[in-house]
């Protein structure tokens, strides 16, 4: 094998490695985007859960007040 053949072989290996790294970078970008999207959905769901819990607490308080008023009127 000549020096030129060695250089060509190394250049081909480097090109293959470069493509593999670019593919991994694309995959990582996709995973990051999916992760960010999932986190946004999770945050939205958490906000909805917290809002629903607050509304339930408010309803419970109103029901308790109504029950107390009913007891007092009896």
C-alpha positions in Angstrom: 0.0 0.0 0.0 1.4 3.4 -1.0 1.3 6.6 1.1 -1.3 7.9 -1.3 -3.5 4.8 -0.7 -3.1 5.3 3.0 -4.1 8.9 2.7 -7.1 7.9 0.6 -8.1 5.3 3.1 -7.8 7.7 6.0 -9.8 10.3 4.1 -12.6 7.8 3.4 -12.7 6.8 7.1 -12.7 10.4 8.1 -15.6 11.2 5.7 -17.5 8.2 7.1 -16.9 9.3 10.6 -18.0 12.9 9.8 -21.3 11.6 8.3 -21.8 9.5 11.4 -21.2 12.5 13.7 -23.6 14.6 11.6 -26.3 11.9 11.9 -25.8 11.7 15.6 -26.0 15.5 15.9 -29.3 15.5 13.9 -30.6 12.7 16.2 -29.6 14.7 19.3 -31.3 17.8 17.9 -34.5 15.8 17.3 -34.4 14.3 20.8 -33.9 17.8 22.3 -36.8 19.2 20.4 -39.0 16.3 21.5 -37.9 16.6 25.1 -38.7 20.4 25.0 -42.1 19.7 23.5 -42.8 17.1 26.1 -41.7 19.4 28.9 -44.0 22.1 27.6 -46.9 19.7 27.5 -46.0 18.6 31.0 -45.9 22.2 32.2 -49.3 22.9 30.6 -50.8 19.8 32.2 -49.4 20.8 35.6 -50.8 24.3 35.3 -54.2 22.8 34.4 -54.0 20.4 37.4 -53.2 23.3 39.7 -56.0 25.4 38.4 -58.5 22.5 38.8 -57.3 21.9 42.3 -57.8 25.6 43.2 -61.3 25.5 41.7 -62.1 22.4 43.6 -60.9 24.0 46.8 -63.1 27.1 46.1 -66.1 24.9 45.4 -65.4 22.9 48.6 -65.2 26.1 50.6 -68.5 27.4 49.1 -70.2 24.1 49.9 -68.9 24.1 53.4 -70.1 27.7 53.9 -73.5 26.7 52.5 -73.7 23.7 54.8 -72.8 25.9 57.8 -75.4 28.4 56.8 -78.0 25.6 56.4 -77.1 24.2 59.9 -77.4 27.6 61.4 -80.8 28.2 59.9 -82.2 24.9 61.3 
